[in-house]
Amino acid sequence: MQLTKNNVAQIHKVMRAWYSNPIVERKDGKKLLNMEEKDAKIAAIYETVRRDGQAIHDLVKHTCEILEVDSNTSMWAAYLAYVDGIVKEGFFSAIRTSVEYLAENMNPDKVAAKEVGPLLEAKLELDNEMLVFNPGMDEESSESFLTIIEDLLDSIYDISSLMPRIAPAPEMPLPSPTTPGAMGDDGMLAEEEPSPAEEEARLKRIRQMEIENETYLGEMKKNARLNSLRTEILERVHQILEECQVYRETFDQYTYLWTENRQEYMKNFLAAGKKNDAGEETTEEDDQ
């Protein structure tokens, strides 16, 4: 019994490092998030979690060997489920720490009170006579502000996909390889073979489902608390997108400054000035 307690304590110790700090953070509350360092930092954390995950599996295997337990017994299955729950809680804490950090640093009240500075910045630039934000504020853009935050959230969640589950993965229903077709003479829907593109998408979806089922990613995606935090962050992002579009539209009245030919505009401006001067002289002569 002491061995199992020691191994469980070691597992807790290993996972504590996962959530001691956010996966991605800035050096202080005023500086922007350093996106250039993000990928390298995430890669280093991923490698640590992979290594720690293997160490946890080795501890469980060592426990089984030392105690000479039959791995097919219900008692061992219960122990695996117990350790599996501990690991699941560790991944939850790691993701929650990082997502809460993002939510707090995007809180509009804290930003307005200058308790925290902006997390990221966007520049309004002139591009081919069009005012555009960089990063973009268009939801459909692959390089938009929304995409950056979504990718960041996915990177945080993906930490839970780096370790196979301790307990056996539950059975997973797979998508059908066929799709409903037209109604047959017998009143039944005929099944149609999928196109190559549809089949490729189905296989990709199956692979993603397998990853989520065989690791802890699936349960993290279903977690209500994490989903609430994720929704809060994305709602704030959509609010920022709307505010930026309104801000950009305030410059619409000045578009002539960069859409019209400068020399032509100045020529017309001077010509208009001369006409006004001539009109004033005529009016003065008539008055006399």
C-alpha positions as a Markdown table, in Angstrom:
| # | Residue | x | y | z |
|---|---|---|---|---|
| 1 | Met | 0.0 | 0.0 | 0.0 |
| 2 | Gln | 2.8 | 2.4 | 0.8 |
| 3 | Leu | 4.2 | 1.9 | -2.7 |
| 4 | Thr | 0.9 | 2.9 | -4.3 |
| 5 | Lys | 0.7 | 5.9 | -2.1 |
| 6 | Asn | 4.2 | 7.0 | -2.9 |
| 7 | Asn | 3.6 | 6.6 | -6.7 |
| 8 | Val | 0.3 | 8.6 | -6.5 |
| 9 | Ala | 2.2 | 11.3 | -4.6 |
| 10 | Gln | 4.9 | 11.3 | -7.3 |
| 11 | Ile | 2.2 | 11.7 | -10.0 |
| 12 | His | 0.7 | 14.7 | -8.2 |
| 13 | Lys | 4.2 | 16.2 | -7.9 |
| 14 | Val | 4.8 | 15.7 | -11.6 |
| 15 | Met | 1.6 | 17.3 | -12.7 |
| 16 | Arg | 1.9 | 20.2 | -10.3 |
| 17 | Ala | 4.5 | 21.7 | -12.6 |
| 18 | Trp | 1.9 | 21.7 | -15.4 |
| 19 | Tyr | -0.3 | 24.2 | -13.8 |
| 20 | Ser | 2.1 | 26.2 | -11.7 |
| 21 | Asn | 2.2 | 28.8 | -14.4 |
| 22 | Pro | 0.1 | 29.6 | -17.6 |
| 23 | Ile | 1.4 | 27.9 | -20.7 |
| 24 | Val | 1.6 | 31.2 | -22.4 |
| 25 | Glu | 2.1 | 34.4 | -20.4 |
| 26 | Arg | 3.7 | 37.8 | -20.7 |
| 27 | Lys | 6.6 | 39.0 | -18.6 |
| 28 | Asp | 4.5 | 41.5 | -16.7 |
| 29 | Gly | 0.9 | 42.8 | -16.8 |
| 30 | Lys | 1.7 | 45.8 | -19.0 |
| 31 | Lys | 3.7 | 44.4 | -21.9 |
| 32 | Leu | 2.2 | 42.7 | -24.9 |
| 33 | Leu | 2.1 | 39.0 | -25.2 |
| 34 | Asn | 5.3 | 38.0 | -27.1 |
| 35 | Met | 3.9 | 35.9 | -30.0 |
| 36 | Glu | 7.4 | 35.4 | -31.4 |
| 37 | Glu | 8.4 | 33.3 | -28.4 |
| 38 | Lys | 5.0 | 31.6 | -28.1 |
| 39 | Asp | 5.8 | 28.6 | -30.4 |
| 40 | Ala | 9.1 | 27.8 | -28.8 |
| 41 | Lys | 7.7 | 28.0 | -25.3 |
| 42 | Ile | 4.7 | 25.8 | -26.2 |
| 43 | Ala | 7.0 | 23.2 | -27.9 |
| 44 | Ala | 9.1 | 23.0 | -24.8 |
| 45 | Ile | 6.1 | 22.5 | -22.6 |
| 46 | Tyr | 4.7 | 19.9 | -24.9 |
| 47 | Glu | 8.0 | 18.0 | -24.7 |
| 48 | Thr | 7.9 | 18.2 | -20.9 |
| 49 | Val | 4.3 | 16.8 | -20.8 |
| 50 | Arg | 5.2 | 14.0 | -23.1 |
| 51 | Arg | 8.1 | 13.0 | -20.9 |
| 52 | Asp | 6.1 | 13.4 | -17.7 |
| 53 | Gly | 3.2 | 11.3 | -19.2 |
| 54 | Gln | 5.6 | 8.5 | -20.0 |
| 55 | Ala | 7.0 | 8.7 | -16.5 |
| 56 | Ile | 3.5 | 8.4 | -15.0 |
| 57 | His | 2.7 | 5.3 | -17.2 |
| 58 | Asp | 6.0 | 3.8 | -16.0 |
| 59 | Leu | 5.1 | 4.4 | -12.4 |
| 60 | Val | 1.7 | 2.6 | -12.9 |
| 61 | Lys | 3.5 | -0.3 | -14.7 |
| 62 | His | 6.1 | -0.5 | -11.9 |
| 63 | Thr | 3.3 | -0.6 | -9.3 |
| 64 | Cys | 1.6 | -3.5 | -11.1 |
| 65 | Glu | 4.9 | -5.4 | -11.4 |
| 66 | Ile | 6.0 | -4.9 | -7.8 |
| 67 | Leu | 2.7 | -5.9 | -6.3 |
| 68 | Glu | 2.4 | -8.8 | -8.8 |
| 69 | Val | -1.2 | -7.8 | -9.6 |
| 70 | Asp | -3.2 | -9.5 | -12.3 |
| 71 | Ser | -3.9 | -6.7 | -14.7 |
| 72 | Asn | -7.2 | -8.4 | -15.7 |
| 73 | Thr | -8.8 | -8.1 | -12.3 |
| 74 | Ser | -11.5 | -5.6 | -11.4 |
| 75 | Met | -9.3 | -4.4 | -8.5 |
| 76 | Trp | -6.6 | -3.3 | -10.9 |
| 77 | Ala | -9.2 | -1.7 | -13.3 |
| 78 | Ala | -10.4 | 0.3 | -10.3 |
| 79 | Tyr | -6.9 | 1.5 | -9.5 |
| 80 | Leu | -6.3 | 2.5 | -13.1 |
| 81 | Ala | -9.6 | 4.4 | -13.1 |
| 82 | Tyr | -8.5 | 6.1 | -9.8 |
| 83 | Val | -5.1 | 7.2 | -11.3 |
| 84 | Asp | -6.8 | 8.2 | -14.6 |
| 85 | Gly | -9.0 | 10.6 | -12.6 |
| 86 | Ile | -6.0 | 12.1 | -11.0 |
| 87 | Val | -4.3 | 12.7 | -14.3 |
| 88 | Lys | -7.6 | 14.1 | -15.8 |
| 89 | Glu | -7.8 | 16.6 | -12.9 |
| 90 | Gly | -4.1 | 17.6 | -13.6 |
| 91 | Phe | -4.8 | 18.4 | -17.2 |
| 92 | Phe | -8.0 | 20.3 | -16.2 |
| 93 | Ser | -5.9 | 22.4 | -13.8 |
| 94 | Ala | -3.3 | 23.1 | -16.4 |
| 95 | Ile | -5.8 | 24.2 | -19.0 |
| 96 | Arg | -7.8 | 26.2 | -16.5 |
| 97 | Thr | -4.7 | 28.1 | -15.3 |
| 98 | Ser | -3.9 | 29.2 | -18.8 |
| 99 | Val | -7.4 | 30.0 | -20.0 |
| 100 | Glu | -8.2 | 31.9 | -16.8 |
| 101 | Tyr | -5.0 | 33.9 | -17.4 |
| 102 | Leu | -6.2 | 34.9 | -20.9 |
| 103 | Ala | -9.7 | 35.8 | -19.6 |
| 104 | Glu | -8.3 | 37.9 | -16.9 |
| 105 | Asn | -5.9 | 39.7 | -19.2 |
| 106 | Met | -8.7 | 40.4 | -21.7 |
| 107 | Asn | -11.1 | 41.7 | -19.0 |
| 108 | Pro | -12.4 | 45.1 | -20.3 |
| 109 | Asp | -12.9 | 46.5 | -16.8 |
| 110 | Lys | -9.3 | 45.6 | -15.8 |
| 111 | Val | -7.9 | 47.0 | -19.0 |
| 112 | Ala | -10.0 | 50.2 | -18.6 |
| 113 | Ala | -8.8 | 50.6 | -15.0 |
| 114 | Lys | -5.2 | 50.0 | -16.3 |
| 115 | Glu | -4.8 | 47.0 | -14.0 |
| 116 | Val | -3.5 | 45.1 | -17.0 |
| 117 | Gly | -2.3 | 46.4 | -20.4 |
| 118 | Pro | -3.5 | 45.2 | -23.8 |
| 119 | Leu | -2.7 | 41.6 | -24.4 |
| 120 | Leu | -2.1 | 42.0 | -28.2 |
| 121 | Glu | -2.0 | 45.0 | -30.6 |
| 122 | Ala | -3.4 | 45.6 | -34.0 |
| 123 | Lys | -2.3 | 48.4 | -36.4 |
| 124 | Leu | -4.6 | 50.2 | -38.8 |
| 125 | Glu | -2.7 | 50.5 | -42.0 |
| 126 | Leu | -3.2 | 51.8 | -45.6 |
| 127 | Asp | -3.0 | 49.0 | -48.1 |
| 128 | Asn | -3.9 | 49.7 | -51.8 |
| 129 | Glu | -6.1 | 52.6 | -50.9 |
| 130 | Met | -7.9 | 50.6 | -48.2 |
| 131 | Leu | -7.7 | 50.9 | -44.5 |
| 132 | Val | -7.0 | 47.5 | -43.0 |
| 133 | Phe | -6.1 | 46.1 | -39.6 |
| 134 | Asn | -3.0 | 44.0 | -39.0 |
| 135 | Pro | -3.8 | 41.4 | -37.8 |
| 136 | Gly | -7.2 | 41.5 | -39.6 |
| 137 | Met | -10.5 | 42.0 | -37.9 |
| 138 | Asp | -12.4 | 40.0 | -40.4 |
| 139 | Glu | -13.7 | 36.7 | -38.9 |
| 140 | Glu | -13.3 | 34.9 | -42.2 |
| 141 | Ser | -9.6 | 35.7 | -42.5 |
| 142 | Ser | -7.1 | 32.9 | -41.8 |
| 143 | Glu | -4.7 | 35.5 | -40.2 |
| 144 | Ser | -7.3 | 37.4 | -38.2 |
| 145 | Phe | -7.2 | 38.4 | -34.5 |
| 146 | Leu | -9.9 | 35.8 | -33.9 |
| 147 | Thr | -7.8 | 33.1 | -35.5 |
| 148 | Ile | -4.8 | 34.0 | -33.4 |
| 149 | Ile | -6.9 | 33.6 | -30.2 |
| 150 | Glu | -8.6 | 30.4 | -31.4 |
| 151 | Asp | -5.2 | 28.9 | -32.3 |
| 152 | Leu | -3.8 | 30.0 | -28.9 |
| 153 | Leu | -6.8 | 28.3 | -27.1 |
| 154 | Asp | -6.4 | 25.1 | -29.2 |
| 155 | Ser | -2.6 | 25.0 | -28.3 |
| 156 | Ile | -3.6 | 25.2 | -24.6 |
| 157 | Tyr | -6.2 | 22.4 | -24.9 |
| 158 | Asp | -3.8 | 20.3 | -27.0 |
| 159 | Ile | -1.6 | 19.7 | -24.0 |
| 160 | Ser | -4.1 | 17.1 | -22.9 |
| 161 | Ser | -3.6 | 15.2 | -26.2 |
| 162 | Leu | 0.0 | 14.4 | -25.4 |
| 163 | Met | -0.5 | 11.5 | -23.0 |
| 164 | Pro | -2.4 | 8.3 | -23.6 |
| 165 | Arg | -5.0 | 7.5 | -21.0 |
| 166 | Ile | -4.1 | 5.4 | -18.0 |
| 167 | Ala | -7.5 | 3.6 | -18.0 |
| 168 | Pro | -8.6 | 1.9 | -21.2 |
| 169 | Ala | -10.4 | 4.2 | -23.6 |
| 170 | Pro | -14.2 | 3.8 | -23.8 |
| 171 | Glu | -15.8 | 2.4 | -27.0 |
| 172 | Met | -16.2 | 5.1 | -29.6 |
| 173 | Pro | -18.9 | 5.2 | -32.3 |
| 174 | Leu | -17.5 | 5.8 | -35.7 |
| 175 | Pro | -19.1 | 7.9 | -38.5 |
| 176 | Ser | -20.7 | 5.9 | -41.3 |
| 177 | Pro | -18.7 | 5.5 | -44.5 |
| 178 | Thr | -21.9 | 6.0 | -46.5 |
| 179 | Thr | -24.3 | 9.0 | -46.7 |
| 180 | Pro | -28.1 | 9.0 | -47.1 |
| 181 | Gly | -29.2 | 9.2 | -50.7 |
| 182 | Ala | -32.5 | 9.5 | -52.6 |
| 183 | Met | -35.6 | 7.7 | -51.5 |
| 184 | Gly | -36.0 | 4.3 | -53.1 |
| 185 | Asp | -39.1 | 2.7 | -54.5 |
| 186 | Asp | -39.5 | 0.8 | -51.3 |
| 187 | Gly | -39.7 | 4.0 | -49.3 |
| 188 | Met | -36.2 | 3.5 | -47.8 |
| 189 | Leu | -33.3 | 5.9 | -48.2 |
| 190 | Ala | -30.6 | 4.5 | -50.4 |
| 191 | Glu | -27.0 | 4.9 | -49.3 |
| 192 | Glu | -24.5 | 6.6 | -51.5 |
| 193 | Glu | -20.8 | 6.0 | -51.6 |
| 194 | Pro | -18.9 | 9.1 | -50.5 |
| 195 | Ser | -16.7 | 11.1 | -52.9 |
| 196 | Pro | -12.9 | 10.9 | -52.4 |
| 197 | Ala | -13.0 | 14.3 | -50.7 |
| 198 | Glu | -15.9 | 13.3 | -48.3 |
| 199 | Glu | -14.0 | 10.0 | -47.5 |
| 200 | Glu | -10.9 | 11.9 | -46.7 |
| 201 | Ala | -12.8 | 14.3 | -44.4 |
| 202 | Arg | -14.5 | 11.3 | -42.7 |
| 203 | Leu | -11.1 | 9.6 | -42.1 |
| 204 | Lys | -9.7 | 12.8 | -40.8 |
| 205 | Arg | -12.6 | 13.2 | -38.5 |
| 206 | Ile | -12.2 | 9.6 | -37.2 |
| 207 | Arg | -8.6 | 10.2 | -36.5 |
| 208 | Gln | -9.4 | 13.3 | -34.5 |
| 209 | Met | -12.1 | 11.4 | -32.6 |
| 210 | Glu | -9.6 | 8.6 | -31.8 |
| 211 | Ile | -7.1 | 11.1 | -30.5 |
| 212 | Glu | -9.7 | 12.7 | -28.3 |
| 213 | Asn | -10.9 | 9.3 | -27.1 |
| 214 | Glu | -7.5 | 7.8 | -26.4 |
| 215 | Thr | -6.1 | 10.8 | -24.6 |
| 216 | Tyr | -7.6 | 13.4 | -22.3 |
| 217 | Leu | -8.4 | 15.9 | -25.0 |
| 218 | Gly | -12.0 | 14.7 | -25.5 |
| 219 | Glu | -13.0 | 15.1 | -21.9 |
| 220 | Met | -11.3 | 18.6 | -21.7 |
| 221 | Lys | -13.4 | 19.7 | -24.7 |
| 222 | Lys | -16.5 | 18.6 | -22.9 |
| 223 | Asn | -15.7 | 20.2 | -19.6 |
| 224 | Ala | -18.4 | 22.8 | -18.7 |
| 225 | Arg | -16.1 | 25.1 | -16.7 |
| 226 | Leu | -13.4 | 25.2 | -19.4 |
| 227 | Asn | -16.1 | 25.8 | -22.1 |
| 228 | Ser | -17.5 | 28.7 | -20.1 |
| 229 | Leu | -14.1 | 30.3 | -20.0 |
| 230 | Arg | -13.5 | 29.7 | -23.7 |
| 231 | Thr | -16.8 | 31.2 | -24.5 |
| 232 | Glu | -16.1 | 34.3 | -22.4 |
| 233 | Ile | -12.8 | 34.8 | -24.2 |
| 234 | Leu | -14.3 | 34.4 | -27.7 |
| 235 | Glu | -17.2 | 36.7 | -26.9 |
| 236 | Arg | -14.7 | 39.4 | -25.8 |
| 237 | Val | -12.8 | 38.8 | -29.1 |
| 238 | His | -16.0 | 39.4 | -31.1 |
| 239 | Gln | -16.7 | 42.5 | -29.1 |
| 240 | Ile | -13.2 | 43.8 | -30.0 |
| 241 | Leu | -13.7 | 43.0 | -33.7 |
| 242 | Glu | -16.9 | 45.1 | -33.7 |
| 243 | Glu | -15.2 | 48.0 | -31.8 |
| 244 | Cys | -12.3 | 48.0 | -34.3 |
| 245 | Gln | -14.7 | 48.1 | -37.3 |
| 246 | Val | -16.5 | 51.0 | -35.8 |
| 247 | Tyr | -13.2 | 52.8 | -35.2 |
| 248 | Arg | -12.1 | 52.2 | -38.8 |
| 249 | Glu | -15.4 | 53.6 | -40.2 |
| 250 | Thr | -14.6 | 56.9 | -38.5 |
| 251 | Phe | -12.0 | 57.5 | -41.1 |
| 252 | Asp | -14.4 | 56.9 | -44.1 |
| 253 | Gln | -14.9 | 60.7 | -44.4 |
| 254 | Tyr | -11.2 | 61.2 | -45.1 |
| 255 | Thr | -10.9 | 58.5 | -47.8 |
| 256 | Tyr | -10.4 | 61.2 | -50.5 |
| 257 | Leu | -7.0 | 61.9 | -48.9 |
| 258 | Trp | -5.6 | 58.6 | -50.1 |
| 259 | Thr | -7.9 | 57.5 | -52.9 |
| 260 | Glu | -7.7 | 60.6 | -55.1 |
| 261 | Asn | -4.5 | 61.6 | -57.0 |
| 262 | Arg | -2.8 | 64.2 | -54.8 |
| 263 | Gln | -1.7 | 66.5 | -57.6 |
| 264 | Glu | -5.1 | 66.3 | -59.3 |
| 265 | Tyr | -6.8 | 67.0 | -56.0 |
| 266 | Met | -4.6 | 70.0 | -55.3 |
| 267 | Lys | -5.2 | 71.3 | -58.9 |
| 268 | Asn | -9.0 | 71.0 | -58.4 |
| 269 | Phe | -8.7 | 72.6 | -54.9 |
| 270 | Leu | -6.8 | 75.6 | -56.3 |
| 271 | Ala | -9.2 | 75.9 | -59.3 |
| 272 | Ala | -12.1 | 75.9 | -56.9 |
| 273 | Gly | -10.4 | 78.6 | -54.9 |
| 274 | Lys | -9.9 | 80.8 | -58.0 |
| 275 | Lys | -13.6 | 80.5 | -58.9 |
| 276 | Asn | -14.6 | 81.5 | -55.4 |
| 277 | Asp | -12.3 | 84.6 | -55.6 |
| 278 | Ala | -13.7 | 85.5 | -59.0 |
| 279 | Gly | -17.2 | 85.2 | -57.7 |
| 280 | Glu | -16.5 | 87.5 | -54.8 |
| 281 | Glu | -15.0 | 90.1 | -57.1 |
| 282 | Thr | -18.1 | 90.1 | -59.4 |
| 283 | Thr | -20.3 | 90.5 | -56.4 |
| 284 | Glu | -18.3 | 93.5 | -55.2 |
| 285 | Glu | -18.5 | 95.1 | -58.6 |
| 286 | Asp | -22.3 | 94.6 | -58.7 |
| 287 | Asp | -22.7 | 96.2 | -55.3 |
| 288 | Gln | -20.8 | 99.2 | -56.5 |
